[in-house]
Each structure stands twice: as structure tokens, then as C-alpha cells.
Amino acid sequence: MHPTFTRRRMVTATMLTLATAPLWAQSGAYPAKPIKIIVPSPPGGSTDQLARLVGQRLQDAWGQSVVVDNKPGAGLRLGADFVAKSPADGYTLLMGAVHHSIAQAIYTKRSYEFQRDLAPISVVAVVPNVVIVPASLPVKNVADLIAMAKAQPGKLSYGSTGQGTAHHLIGEQFADMAGVELLHVPYKGSSPALVDLIGGQIQIMFDTVASCLPHIKSGKIRALAVTTGKRSSALAEVPTLDEAGLKGFDVSSWFGLMAPAGTPPEIIQKTYLEIAKMLGTPEMRQQLALMGAEPIGNTPEQLRQQIAGEITRFAALAQKARLQLD
């Protein structure tokens, strides 16, 4: 559901931008004080992990404190709204995600406009999603899960990171393609949903690999399939939903930095260049690989175009799923 990113395209765009970068991008006064990265979800999830990883790298590179501030709620819209209404000076940034494109497409009442009120900087990484169940649930694969759901229409519940998020939409698409009826239970982020999944309060979850990988490795939850078109390097033995019978299923989640609209272009560019630089280091790529994440580092304009395309596609999918929220 996100545009295909190729390594060649990313490297070419980065090299061209670095080669033509003006001097202010390398020696400007920004940042002259601490920077805050707003994470619109609770600590522990993919958004939070990536924000802290990027924040530490920016802090090391720029010699200014970078603080991660979690503001969960309203399907990740609360934190985005906070940043959209913050001063456009580069000192309050958002770790945005595909969830925000989805929210723009399906919410009829919005306190901010994603495309109008937030300025794209760069996608840091794309993370595959995975279908997970508690270890106690007596299913070993997707076919077992679908059979159980068909035998108990509306009885099996799936948790998401909130109403109108990517994981909500993935659940709706799964139910539609599998021909089953599931009960949606929204949470204020991945971490509280995982707690209830492990405890058996909910039976299914569609989560990013980065969030749930430790619990999969510990045996507390079972991974049935990944939602992307190809397998995850972090879970190479786990099939795709396409391989499991839901042909054409291909959904992943992106996470990237955004700034309030009106932020000076030199600040946007300097931040993008630093992201591109950090993503080119072996250390950063290794840390992302451990999370099951693929580094991206696209340009602000590429991210702008990506978001516009996503909103169009998600609106069509939400209409098909009859999913529209106030």
C-alpha cells in the first residue's frame, strides 16, 4: 500500500541532493536549542523505537539535545495535531507514519489537514506488518485462523493501534479477503494491545515486526504470516499472506519525520540530509535490520508525492470496506 522504493532510486536521490546542497545545510545556525520529536503513540512501538533511534543520531550529529515526547491518542492524530499547531521553527517534529495518510482518507472530521499543515522531511524506514496470535490460541497457520473465525462469526477480536490506523485497515482488508467477520478492538498504541494479546483478551493482532519481534522470539505470541508481498528478513521462516492463500495482499508501514507547515526550507533540507547521511552508515542499517526495518531516506518531495498517492488509494479502500469515521 506504499509506493515501491528501490535502493537505486534512494541512493541516486541522496547523492544528487548531497552534491548540490547549499552551504547553509552544512553550517547553518540551526539547531540552536533542544529539539523535540513528537511520537503520536505510547512508548515501545515501532514509531517510538524509530524516533528514539533517529533522535539519538541527530543529537550526536548536531550537539543539541533531542527529546522524544509521546502523545498517544485519537488513532495517532493527537500528536500530529500538536505538531501541526506548533511553531514552524524546526524545534518540534513529528515521527509520522502511514497511519496519518489513512486518517486523512477516512476521517470526515479533522482538526488538521495532513497535506496542508505538515511538511514532509523524509521516510526513515518501512516496516513489514505481521499477523500474530497468542501462543495459547490453537491455530498454527492462517488457514487454521480463518477456519476458526468462520466457525465463530464475530467472536474473534483483533486489536489495532487505534481507529483509522493502518492496523485497523489491515484487519478490515484481511476479514474482507478471508470472508470472515472479526470484532475490532482499538487501543492507544501497539504496546497496550500486545499486553492484551499475550494475555488472551484479544485473539489476533496485525502489528509491525519491530514492535512484536521480541514477543515472537520469546514464544509468547505466534507469527502466522507477514502482510507484505515478500517475506521479512527478520522472520524469514514466516510466509506471506499471499503465500497463505490471500492472493495480492501487500501492506507495510512507513515511518518518517514531518515538520509544521511553513518551516523554513533550509531546515527541512538540513534535516533530510542528516537522515540520508545516518541511513548510509552500516551501524544504522544494522540497527534497523534488527527491528526488521528497511531504510529508505527519500526526499521531501518524494514523500509529498507518496502521501498524496496514498490518500487517494486509502480512500478507495475505505469506501470498499465501508469504513468512514467521524
C-alpha positions as CSV (number, residue, x, y, z in Angstrom):
1,M,0.0,0.0,0.0
2,H,3.1,2.3,0.0
3,P,4.9,3.1,-3.3
4,T,7.7,0.7,-4.2
5,F,11.0,2.0,-3.0
6,T,14.2,0.9,-4.8
7,R,17.6,1.1,-3.3
8,R,18.9,2.6,-6.6
9,R,16.3,5.4,-6.5
10,M,17.1,6.2,-2.9
11,V,20.9,6.3,-3.4
12,T,20.6,8.4,-6.6
13,A,18.3,11.0,-5.0
14,T,20.5,11.2,-1.9
15,M,23.7,11.6,-3.9
16,L,22.2,14.3,-6.1
17,T,20.9,16.2,-3.1
18,L,24.2,15.9,-1.2
19,A,26.2,17.1,-4.3
20,T,24.0,20.2,-4.8
21,A,23.4,21.0,-1.1
22,P,23.9,24.7,-0.3
23,L,26.4,25.7,2.3
24,W,23.6,26.6,4.9
25,A,22.7,23.0,5.0
26,Q,26.1,22.2,6.4
27,S,26.9,25.2,8.5
28,G,23.6,27.0,9.4
29,A,22.8,28.2,12.9
30,Y,20.0,25.6,13.2
31,P,19.7,23.9,15.7
32,A,20.5,26.4,18.4
33,K,18.4,24.8,21.1
34,P,16.9,21.4,22.0
35,I,14.6,19.6,19.5
36,K,11.5,17.7,20.4
37,I,10.3,14.7,18.3
38,I,6.6,14.0,19.0
39,V,5.6,10.3,18.9
40,P,1.8,10.0,18.5
41,S,1.8,6.6,20.2
42,P,2.8,5.1,23.6
43,P,6.4,4.1,24.3
44,G,7.6,0.7,22.9
45,G,6.0,0.6,19.5
46,S,7.7,0.9,16.1
47,T,7.1,4.7,15.9
48,D,8.6,5.2,19.3
49,Q,11.6,2.9,18.6
50,L,12.5,4.7,15.3
51,A,12.0,8.1,16.8
52,R,14.5,7.4,19.6
53,L,17.0,5.9,17.2
54,V,16.8,8.9,14.9
55,G,16.7,11.3,17.8
56,Q,20.0,9.9,19.3
57,R,21.7,10.1,15.9
58,L,20.6,13.7,15.4
59,Q,21.7,14.6,18.9
60,D,25.1,13.1,18.2
61,A,25.5,14.9,14.9
62,W,24.2,18.3,15.9
63,G,25.3,18.5,19.5
64,Q,21.9,19.5,20.7
65,S,19.5,17.5,22.9
66,V,16.7,15.7,21.1
67,V,13.8,14.7,23.3
68,V,11.2,12.2,22.4
69,D,7.8,13.1,23.7
70,N,5.0,10.5,23.5
71,K,1.5,12.0,22.8
72,P,-0.8,9.0,22.1
73,G,-4.5,9.1,21.3
74,A,-7.1,9.5,18.6
75,G,-5.6,7.0,16.2
76,L,-2.2,8.8,16.2
77,R,-3.9,12.1,15.3
78,L,-3.4,13.8,18.7
79,G,0.3,14.0,18.3
80,A,0.1,15.0,14.7
81,D,-2.4,17.8,15.6
82,F,0.0,19.0,18.3
83,V,2.9,19.3,15.8
84,A,0.7,20.9,13.1
85,K,-0.2,23.7,15.6
86,S,3.4,24.1,16.9
87,P,5.7,27.0,15.8
88,A,7.2,26.3,12.4
89,D,10.8,26.7,13.5
90,G,12.2,23.2,13.3
91,Y,12.2,22.5,17.0
92,T,9.1,20.4,17.1
93,L,9.0,17.5,14.7
94,L,6.6,14.6,14.2
95,M,7.5,10.9,13.7
96,G,4.8,10.5,11.2
97,A,3.5,7.2,9.7
98,V,1.3,5.7,7.1
99,H,-1.5,5.9,9.7
100,H,-1.7,9.6,9.1
101,S,-2.3,9.2,5.4
102,I,-5.1,6.7,6.3
103,A,-6.6,9.1,8.8
104,Q,-6.7,11.8,6.2
105,A,-8.6,9.5,3.9
106,I,-11.2,8.1,6.2
107,Y,-12.0,10.7,9.0
108,T,-14.7,13.1,8.0
109,K,-14.0,15.5,10.9
110,R,-10.3,16.6,11.3
111,S,-8.7,19.2,13.4
112,Y,-5.8,19.4,11.0
113,E,-5.1,18.6,7.3
114,F,-2.2,16.2,6.9
115,Q,-1.1,17.6,3.5
116,R,-1.7,21.2,4.3
117,D,-0.5,21.5,7.9
118,L,2.6,19.3,7.9
119,A,5.7,19.4,5.8
120,P,7.4,16.2,4.8
121,I,11.1,15.7,5.5
122,S,11.9,12.0,4.8
123,V,10.8,8.4,5.4
124,V,13.2,6.8,7.8
125,A,12.2,3.2,7.3
126,V,9.5,0.8,6.1
127,V,8.5,-2.0,8.4
128,P,6.5,-5.1,7.5
129,N,3.4,-6.0,9.4
130,V,2.7,-9.4,10.7
131,V,-0.4,-11.4,11.7
132,I,0.1,-12.6,15.3
133,V,-1.9,-14.6,17.8
134,P,-1.3,-15.6,21.4
135,A,0.7,-18.8,21.9
136,S,-2.4,-20.2,23.7
137,L,-4.7,-20.0,20.7
138,P,-4.9,-23.4,19.0
139,V,-4.0,-22.3,15.5
140,K,-0.8,-23.0,13.7
141,N,-1.3,-21.1,10.4
142,V,-3.6,-18.7,8.5
143,A,-5.8,-21.5,7.3
144,D,-6.4,-22.6,10.9
145,L,-7.2,-19.0,11.9
146,I,-9.7,-18.5,9.0
147,A,-11.4,-21.8,9.8
148,M,-11.8,-20.8,13.5
149,A,-13.1,-17.3,12.5
150,K,-15.7,-18.9,10.1
151,A,-16.8,-21.3,12.8
152,Q,-17.3,-18.3,15.3
153,P,-18.6,-15.4,13.2
154,G,-17.9,-12.1,15.1
155,K,-16.4,-13.8,18.1
156,L,-12.7,-13.5,17.4
157,S,-11.4,-10.0,18.2
158,Y,-8.4,-8.2,16.7
159,G,-6.5,-5.3,18.3
160,S,-5.2,-2.3,16.5
161,T,-3.2,0.8,17.3
162,G,-6.4,2.8,17.1
163,Q,-9.4,3.6,15.0
164,G,-8.5,4.5,11.4
165,T,-4.8,3.4,11.7
166,A,-3.0,1.1,9.2
167,H,-3.6,-1.9,11.5
168,H,-7.3,-1.2,11.6
169,L,-7.4,-1.1,7.9
170,I,-5.3,-4.2,7.5
171,G,-7.7,-6.1,9.8
172,E,-10.6,-5.0,7.7
173,Q,-8.9,-6.0,4.5
174,F,-7.9,-9.4,6.0
175,A,-11.5,-10.0,7.0
176,D,-12.8,-9.0,3.6
177,M,-10.4,-11.2,1.7
178,A,-10.7,-14.1,4.0
179,G,-14.5,-13.9,4.1
180,V,-14.7,-13.8,7.9
181,E,-16.3,-11.5,10.5
182,L,-13.9,-10.1,13.2
183,L,-14.5,-7.8,16.1
184,H,-12.2,-4.7,16.1
185,V,-10.8,-3.5,19.4
186,P,-8.9,-0.2,19.1
187,Y,-6.1,0.7,21.5
188,K,-3.9,3.8,22.1
189,G,-0.9,2.1,20.5
190,S,0.8,-1.2,19.9
191,S,2.2,-1.8,23.4
192,P,-1.2,-2.0,25.3
193,A,-2.7,-4.1,22.6
194,L,0.2,-6.6,22.8
195,V,-0.3,-6.9,26.5
196,D,-3.9,-7.9,26.0
197,L,-2.9,-10.2,23.1
198,I,-0.4,-12.1,25.2
199,G,-3.0,-12.3,28.0
200,G,-5.6,-13.7,25.6
201,Q,-8.1,-10.8,26.0
202,I,-7.9,-10.4,22.2
203,Q,-7.2,-13.2,19.7
204,I,-5.5,-11.5,16.7
205,M,-3.3,-8.6,16.0
206,F,-1.8,-7.0,12.9
207,D,1.4,-5.3,14.1
208,T,4.7,-4.2,12.8
209,V,7.6,-6.6,13.1
210,A,9.6,-4.1,15.0
211,S,7.0,-3.9,17.9
212,C,6.3,-7.6,18.3
213,L,9.5,-9.4,17.3
214,P,10.8,-9.8,20.9
215,H,7.5,-11.5,21.9
216,I,7.6,-13.7,18.9
217,K,11.1,-14.8,19.8
218,S,10.2,-15.4,23.4
219,G,7.3,-17.7,22.4
220,K,4.6,-15.6,24.0
221,I,2.9,-15.0,20.6
222,R,2.9,-16.8,17.3
223,A,3.5,-15.3,13.9
224,L,1.3,-16.7,11.2
225,A,2.1,-14.5,8.2
226,V,3.5,-11.2,7.1
227,T,1.3,-8.8,5.3
228,T,3.9,-7.7,2.7
229,G,4.4,-9.1,-0.8
230,K,7.7,-10.6,0.2
231,R,8.9,-12.2,3.4
232,S,10.6,-10.3,6.2
233,S,14.3,-10.8,6.7
234,A,13.6,-10.7,10.4
235,L,11.1,-13.6,10.1
236,A,12.3,-15.5,7.1
237,E,10.5,-18.7,8.0
238,V,7.1,-16.9,8.2
239,P,5.1,-17.0,5.0
240,T,3.4,-14.0,3.4
241,L,-0.4,-13.8,3.4
242,D,-0.2,-14.1,-0.4
243,E,1.6,-17.4,0.1
244,A,-1.0,-18.4,2.7
245,G,-3.8,-18.0,0.2
246,L,-4.9,-14.4,0.3
247,K,-3.6,-13.5,-3.1
248,G,-2.4,-10.0,-3.7
249,F,-2.2,-9.0,0.0
250,D,0.6,-6.5,0.3
251,V,0.7,-3.9,3.2
252,S,3.6,-2.4,5.1
253,S,4.1,0.6,7.3
254,W,6.4,3.6,6.8
255,F,7.7,6.0,9.4
256,G,9.2,9.4,8.7
257,L,9.9,12.8,10.0
258,M,7.5,15.7,9.4
259,A,7.5,19.4,10.5
260,P,4.9,22.0,10.8
261,A,3.9,23.6,7.5
262,G,5.9,26.8,7.0
263,T,9.1,25.5,8.5
264,P,12.0,27.2,6.6
265,P,13.1,25.0,3.6
266,E,16.7,25.2,4.7
267,I,15.7,23.5,8.0
268,I,13.7,20.8,6.1
269,Q,16.7,20.2,3.8
270,K,19.3,20.1,6.5
271,T,17.2,17.6,8.5
272,Y,16.7,15.5,5.4
273,L,20.4,15.5,4.6
274,E,21.2,14.3,8.1
275,I,18.7,11.5,7.8
276,A,20.1,10.4,4.4
277,K,23.6,10.5,6.0
278,M,22.7,8.4,9.0
279,L,20.8,5.8,6.9
280,G,24.0,5.3,4.9
281,T,26.0,4.2,7.9
282,P,26.5,0.4,8.5
283,E,25.6,0.9,12.2
284,M,22.2,2.5,11.5
285,R,21.4,-0.1,8.8
286,Q,22.3,-2.9,11.2
287,Q,20.1,-1.4,14.0
288,L,17.2,-1.1,11.6
289,A,17.7,-4.7,10.3
290,L,17.4,-6.0,13.9
291,M,14.0,-4.3,14.0
292,G,13.0,-5.9,10.7
293,A,13.0,-2.4,9.1
294,E,14.2,-1.3,5.7
295,P,16.0,2.1,5.4
296,I,14.5,4.5,2.9
297,G,15.7,8.1,3.1
298,N,13.6,9.6,0.3
299,T,13.5,13.3,-0.4
300,P,10.8,15.7,1.0
301,E,9.2,16.0,-2.5
302,Q,9.2,12.2,-2.9
303,L,7.4,11.9,0.4
304,R,5.0,14.6,-0.5
305,Q,4.0,12.7,-3.7
306,Q,3.9,9.4,-1.8
307,I,1.4,10.8,0.7
308,A,-0.8,12.3,-2.0
309,G,-1.0,8.9,-3.7
310,E,-1.6,7.0,-0.5
311,I,-4.6,9.2,0.5
312,T,-6.2,8.5,-2.9
313,R,-5.7,4.7,-2.6
314,F,-6.7,4.5,1.1
315,A,-9.9,6.5,0.4
316,A,-10.9,4.0,-2.2
317,L,-10.1,1.0,0.1
318,A,-12.0,2.6,3.0
319,Q,-15.0,3.1,0.7
320,K,-14.9,-0.6,-0.3
321,A,-14.6,-1.6,3.3
322,R,-17.4,0.9,4.2
323,L,-15.1,2.4,6.7
324,Q,-15.7,6.1,7.4
325,L,-15.2,7.7,10.8
326,D,-16.1,11.0,12.4
